[in-house]
Structure formats: structure tokens, C-alpha cells
Amino acid sequence: MKERAAELRSEGRKGAKKADGLQAVLDRIAEMAPDDRAVAERVHATVVRVAPELTPKTWYGMPAYADTAGKVVVFFQDSGKFNYRYSTLGFQDAAHLDDGDLWPVSYAVRKWTPTVEKKVTALVKAAVS
């Protein structure tokens, strides 16, 4: 990931901004408690794999991923941020998850499992569709 950040910096100003955002996300993930870090790393890998068009950046000190307009689509809030018993995967209004008059935009994540990965993959795909 650090190599990719170096590549983006070499692409010029726009690339440098993307690289700085990526580095900020990686730095923030590295600061997390081990359990939160493990989940955040998997969330990051999944978002980058499923939606490479999203740009990593920090948003209120949380790892987040923004669309081309700079609007945050998805973010990860570690449990230590507000002393919760779970981490949160959240989606902002730029995500295309609308389903009638009521739909969830935030999910509690306690640990990463194949089932969680499948659900997160589907949510991120829908969010950017």
C-alpha cells in the first residue's frame, strides 16, 4: 500500500492528494487497537478491491472513502473512538443504498468473518452502483 502511495505522489498534484489521503487512512488504521485494526484492514482491503474508484481519506479522524465529487460514501469507526463495544461501518447519503422509506446506513462489526466480508462486499458494490 505504501508503494501505491508513492506511485500516486509521482503522478503530480492530484496524485499527491490521493497519496496523502491513502497514507492518512493507513496511519489511522495503524493507531487502532489490535482487534479494531484487524477489522479496519479487512474493510480497507475490501473497499479498495470492490470500489477502486473511491478515494481513501480520513473523515473526522476515521478511515473513509469518497466518490469523485469528494463526498464520503463509506467510513469505518473503530470501537475505541467513542469507547463502544463494537466498530461501525457506516454509509453516507452519497451511497446508493436507498430501499423504500427505511434502510440501515450503519452496521456494527465485532470481528471479520467470511459472512461479514460477503455482506460488506455487497454493501459497497451497491453503494457505488
N, C-alpha and C positions, 0 to 999 in steps of 0.2 A: 504494500500500500504506500510506503514511503517512496518507493521508486516511481510510482504513478504520480505522486505529488510533485516530485522533481521534474517529471515529464511535463506536467501541466504548467509549472513555473516557466519552463523553457519555451512555452508557446506564446509568451507575451503577457500583456496586462490582464486580459480576460482569463487566460490560463493560470496566471498567478493568483487571481482572486479565487478560482476554483481550488487551486492547490492549498491556499491558506485556509479555506473552509474545510477541506478534507483533513488537513493537519489539525485544525481546531477540534474536529469531531474525534479524531484518533487520540488526541491528547486528553480530551474529556473522558473518553472511554477508559483510557489507561488510569485515570484517577479514581475510578469506581472501585467499590468493594469487590472482592473476587467473584461472588455469586452474581452480582449485577453486571460485572464486566463480561462474564461468560455469556450472559443473555444478550447484552448490548453488542458484543462482537458478532453473534449469530444474526441479530437483527440487521446490523450494518451489512454483513455479507449477503444476506437475503435481499435487502433493498437494492444494493448495488448490482446484484445479479439479475433481479426481476425488472428493475426500472433504472437502467443506466442513464436515462435522460434526466433523472433527478440529480440535483447538485447538493452534496453534503455541506452543511454549515451548522453552527451552533445557534440555538434559538432559546433565549432566556437561560443560557448555560446548559442546554440539553442538546444531544445529537439530534439533528433534524435534516430533512431532505426536501428541497424546494424545486418547484417547477421552473420553466424557462422565464416566467414572469417574476420570479423571485419569491413567490408565495409558498409558505411551508405547506407541504402535503401530509407528511408523516413525521412523527417525532418519537423519541424514546426518553422516558423519565425514569431514572433509577430510583430504587426504593429509598436510598439514603438522602435524596434531595429534600424530602419533607418528612423523613422518618416513617414512611409507610411500610407495611409488611409485604408489599409486592411492588414490582416495577410496572410501568404503564407504557403501552404502545398506543399512541393517540393519532388521530387524523383531524386535520383542519378542514375548513369549508372548501378548500381547493380540491380536496379528494372527492372523487365521484362515487360515493357510497350511498347516495340518497336512495331510500327504499320506502316510498309512501310518506306517511306523516311522522314516523318514528323509526330511528335506526341508531345502533350504537356507534360511537365515534372514539371510544376509549376502551382498552382491553387490559385487564390485569394479567401480568406474566410472572409466574413464580419460578419456572425453570423451562429450559428449552428441550422439547421432545420432538420426535418426528411428526406427531399430530399438530403441535404448535407451529412447526415450520410449514406444514401444509396449509394451515389456516392463515398464517401471516403472508405466505406467498400469494394465496388467493385474494386476500385483502389488498395487498399492494398492487397486484395486477388490476383489480377493479378500480382502485383509487386513481390510477394513471390512465385508465381507458377512456 
